[in-house]
Amino acid sequence: MRNGIRKILLLETGDGLYKGTMDQIVAIDLEDPNDSNLYLLGNISKIKWHNGMTVKTSKYVKDGYMNSYVLFFKGHVDYNNDPSIYKNNPQPTYSLYGFKNGDPQAMIDGELNTPTHLFIDKLGDMPAMIISKDKSVLSSYAGISISAPAIPPAKDYDKKIFYSLVPKK
């Protein structure tokens, strides 16, 4: 079973130039002070969530956004044989899908209404996304994908590593 999971979390491009692996995806409940994975986030008082505009206008997680989950991504690049095609990122790119987009203006104004990236000083410095327990709305499915960090016009290689239908309430 372990090898099967490892293959799911592995991304190899069709051109054979890039291979990356997502080693772990860790779910963290920010509202639970006893969550054993909180340490992965470091000093929570320094973490912001991206509001769709700028780093300066983004909000701190500690300021009213603890009723959320965080997905923390730990991965590595096995090889990148052409940095002119694939960025030298420390791990594959990751994304969530299946969430309905909230109102963009409300998000700019501070309403965490769709999953978004976490950061400390600049976007990309923390491999994590935040999902509000109250405001994020799923469609009929949800999932996680990983991809090679292609530089346009190079082809994107995307792989769904998790997919689930969401039961109707």
N, C-alpha and C positions, 0 to 999 in steps of 0.2 A: 504494500500500500504506500509506503513512504516514497519509493521510487516513482510511483504513479503521480503522487502529489508533486514531487519535484519536477516532473515533466510538464505538468500544468503550469507551474510558476516560471517556466523557462521560455524565453523568447529568442528565437534565432531567425535572422532575416533570410529571405529567399536568395539573396545575392551572396550569402555566406560571409559577409563582412562584419557582422555584429551579432554578439550573443550576450544576453543579460538574464539575470535570474532575480526574482523577487524571493528572498529568503524567508521573510515573515511579513504578515499583515496583522497588526495587533489592534484590537478594539479596546478603547479606554473609555470608561464612564467618568467624565469630569465631576459629576455630582457626588461620586462615591469616594470619600477621602481614604477608604481602605482598598481602593482598586490597586492591585499589586503591580500594575504597569504604569502608574502615574510617573514613576521615576524617569521613564523614557522621554518625557517632555521637559525635564529640567525645571527651571524656575518659571512657573506658570504666570507669575506677575509680569513677565517680559514678553509673553506671547500675544500676538495680534492675529486677527482673521482678516483676510482680504475682502474688502467691501465692493470690489469691482471698479474702484477708481484709483486711488493712490495709496502708497504706503503711509503717507502723512495723515490721511483722513480715515484710515482703517482703525478699528476699535480693538481695545485690549480684551482678551477672553475673560479675565477676572472681573471685568466691569459689567456683570449681568448676563453672561453667556455660559455659565457653568452647567446649565441644564442641557448639556450636549454630550454627544459621543465624539471621540476622535479616532480616526483610523490612522495608525502610524505604519509607514512603509519602510521596511529594511531590505535592501537589495544590493546587488553588485553587478559590475560589468565583467563578464568572463573574458571578452576581447572586443576591441573596436579596431579593425584593420584599416579603416579609412575615416579619419577625423574630418575630412573635407565633406563627407556625406552624413556622418553621425556625430553629434555633439559629444564632447568628452564629459558627459554627466557621470556622477558616481554610481548611478543605478538607472534601470529603465524608467521611462515616464509612466505615470499611473493616472487613472481617471475613474470616476464613478459615473454611472449612467442609470437612467430610470427615474430620476428625481425631476419633478416639475420645477421649472424656473419660477422663483418668486418675483415679486415686483422689483425691478432694478432700482427705481428711485428709493423705495423703502429700504433696500439693502444699503444703498449709499448713505442713507440717513441713519443707519445703525440697526436695522432689523435683519437678523441672521435667518433668512428665509429659504436658503438653498445651500447645499454643501459647498464649501470653499476652502481654499488653502490657508494653512497657518504659516506664520513666519515670525522672526524676531527682529532682524534689521532690514532684510530685503527679501522679496519673493524668491522662493526656491531654497532658502537656507534651512528649512525644516521639512522633512519628508512626511507631512501629515495633512489631513483634511478634517474639518470640523463639520458635524451634522447636528443641527438643533433637534432636540426631542419634540419640541412644540411646533415649530414652523416649517420644517422640511416635509414636503409632501411627495410620496412615491406615486408613480403611475402604476400600471399593472405588472411591472417587472422591476428588478434592480440588479445591478452587477458592478463588477470591477474589471477593468482592462489594463493591460500593460502594453507599452509600445517602445520601439526604438526611437531615440530622439533625433529623427531625420531633419536635415537642413534642406529646406525647399530649394530646388524643385525635386529633390530626392523623394522616392516613394515612401510613404508611411507604412510600417508593418505594425499591425495592431492585433492583439490576442486577448480574447475574453477569457479571464481566468476564474470568474465566478458569475453565475447567472441564476436568478431565481424568480419565479412568479410570486406575486404578492397576493395573498388571499383577500377576497373582498370582505369588508366588515359587515 
